[in-house]
Structure formats: structure tokens, C-alpha cells
Amino acid sequence: MKRGLLAALSPYEHTALRRVANGISKPDQLRAPAVARLKQLALVEEHDGRIRLTPLGTERCRADPPMTANSSD
């Protein structure tokens, strides 16, 4: 299994991944350190000045439940 599917994500990284999945793709709308780690994990890539999910990132989004304010329940 690929590292990007198993690696723990910080809340900022998880949020950035979800935002990209929801169409927010301009780098200035996302936290740079979170995007850098997501790129390192091959979950996102930059193309034509936009951030987009890779196939691995899409798989990760399907596998991870969305974070909620009460995710510790």
C-alpha cells in the first residue's frame, strides 16, 4: 500500500486535502506547508497554477471520513 494512504495527516493537511477535493485549488487559498506535505505524499499536484488531487489523493478522500467539530465522539 502506498504511503500517502497510510500517513497520518494533521488537521491542516486534512482540511487542505478536503478543500482541494471540493474545488478550492488556488495555492493562495491553501496553507503552503500543508500543500507541500500533501505533494510529498503524492496526494496532490500542481498543474497550470492550480492544485488538484492525484488518483491517490482521490482514493485517500474516499477512504477518510470527513472531519467534524466533534470527531472525538
Residue pairs with C-beta under 8 A, 6 or more apart in sequence:
2 42
2 56
3 41
3 42
4 41
4 42
4 43
4 56
4 57
4 60
5 56
5 59
5 60
5 63
7 41
9 17
9 37
9 64
10 34
10 37
11 67
12 31
12 33
12 34
13 34
13 37
13 38
14 64
14 67
15 34
15 67
16 30
16 31
16 34
16 35
16 38
16 44
17 38
17 43
17 44
17 53
17 57
17 60
17 61
17 64
18 61
18 66
18 67
19 29
19 30
20 30
20 38
20 44
20 51
20 52
20 53
20 57
21 53
21 57
21 58
21 61
24 30
25 50
25 51
25 52
26 49
26 50
26 51
27 35
27 46
27 49
27 50
27 51
30 51
35 44
35 51
38 44
38 57
39 45
39 46
41 56
42 54
42 56
42 57
43 53
43 54
43 56
43 57
43 60
44 51
44 52
44 53
44 54
44 57
45 51
45 52
45 54
46 52
53 61
